[in-house]
């Protein structure tokens, strides 16, 4: 593993000014709030989260869908993403119209 001694830059530090949700984000959030199970049992903190994104574009970056999806998850289920200490993310190429998201939240051992 390669280590570089530098403080990581946060998303909030990367852009100036206020960011606003797009209409597309608002529609995505609305849909997810209704499609996600009403309740899940959260394990003890700290969390490990598994995310799998079925994406139809081979050009899509693997990490782009993480933050919006995770923010909506925490809003729906009432946890804080600062308690996520490990994430495992997988990008799967699927046919257009067959896109999906899978997730699992567990406690770190």
Secondary structure, DSSP 8 states (H G I E B T S, - for coil): -----S----HHHHS-S-----HHHHHHHHHHHHHS-S-----SSSEEEEEEEEES-TTS-TTHHHHHHHHHHHHHHT--GGGEEEEEEEEEE--TT--EEEEEEEE--
